[in-house]
């Protein structure tokens, strides 16, 4: 698996990524999310199976590609 990378280097093309949110109200979080090319470069959406995604309202600082799925 890759190392965490600065969020400024993340693809903003709707690719699903692991996103790191260090300053959440509860504790740091890692979520699956993506950037929409139609949104600003600092706008990230958390994946939601029901609606497609919702805006993350806290700063995202790092990203990592999703790991490969398990083999059969």
N, C-alpha and C positions, 0 to 999 in steps of 0.2 A: 504494500500500500504506500502511497505517496505521503510526504510530509505536509503539514499545514503550510499554506502559502498566503501572503498578504491578499486581502480582498480586492485590491486594485488590479490584481493580475487575473481575476476570475473571469471566465467567459460569461457574457451577458446575452446568451442566445437560447434561453429556455432549457438549457441542459440541467438536469438534476445534479445537485452537489450537496456535500455536507457543509453546513455553514456554522461558524462558531460565533456565539453571542456572549461576550464576557460579562456584560453589565445588566443581566436580567434582574428583575425585582426579587426573584427567589435565589437563584444561583446561576453560574454559567450554564449555558445550554448549547447542545449540538442538535441541529435540526436539518431535515432534508428540505431544500428549497431551490430556487432558481431566480435568475434575473431575466426580465422581459426587455427586449431591445427597444420597445416603445416607451419604457419608463426611464427615469434618470439613473445614472451610474451607481448611485448609493441606495437605490430602491431594490429591495430583495423581497421575494414572496416565499412564504412557507408553504410547502406542499400540503394540500388538503384533498383527499379523494372525492369529496362531495362537490366542491365548488371550483376546483382547480388550484386555488391558492389564496392566501390573504397576506397583505402587506405586513412585514416585520417592522414594528415601530421602535426598535432599539438598534443601536449601531452594530453592524456585523463587521468583524475585524479580520477573519481568516476563512479560508475555504479549503476543501480537499475533494478530489473526485470520489464518487461512490465506489465502494469495493466491488469486485466481480461477484456475481451471484454464486451460490453454492453449486457445485457440480452434481449431476444426478447420480 
